[in-house]
Amino acid sequence: MVFRMRLANMLSLGLVLISFIVGVYYYPFMPERMTTHWNINGDGDGSSSKFVGLFLVPFIFLSFTVILIVIPRLDPLKENITLFRKYYDGLIIVFSVFIFSIFVQVILWNLGFRISPNHVFPLGIGYLLFYLGVLMEHAKRNWFIGIRTPWTMSSENVWNKTHKVGGKLFKISGLMTFVAVIFPRFILIIVIFIIVGAAYTVVYSYLEYRKEIIKAK
């Protein structure tokens, strides 16, 4: 069987390669201690060695890219993934652009271009969360992607209902995150909303499954 690399996978691996090339190129220009962490006010409050600062993100990027590429080939329900594959490919692209933007932010900051991460990260996280909501609404039952509870995995109907609800919650989370560009401390409320939303989808899937059991009796 001939293996054909999908466009999304090629784009992601291409950005990974560019990340490593950029890291090597800018290595001589970076300070020995690079700023790699910022507080809620957008001020740098943590640093790493030059090697870690330049190559940690690319290595994480590479690891997640490989995982995302192999998941559709390993899943016992891989046939279901093909039913929403274009949305899954979209996730690979959105995730890749997000991680690459973080890498660029680190490079620019340490070159002296002090663009506040409070203006960059919320936009990336917000769009990623919103797209995850889109993916959720189209995801079919599988073992790796989505809201996998004992009840969603036991019933396709419960899976579909739970992911419609979960998709809306992720979209709302994404839109809320955009607000953090203007009000950085709003991110704490968003985190609470995401945690509560995740708990709600678990409970919702259980209640929907119980309804099915009762109707079947």
Buried (B, 14 or more C-beta within 10 A) or exposed (E): EEEEEBEBBEBBBEBBEEBBEBBEEBEEEBEEBBBBEBEEEBEBEEBBBBEBBBBBBBBBBBEBBBEBBEBBEEBEBBEBBEBBBEBBBBBBBBBBBBBBBBBBBBBEBBEEEEEBBBBBBBBBBBBBBBBBBBBBBBBBBBBBBBBBBEBBBBBEEBBBBBBEBBBBBBBBBBBBBBBBBEEBEBBEEBEEBBEEBBEBBBEBBBEBBEEBEEEEE
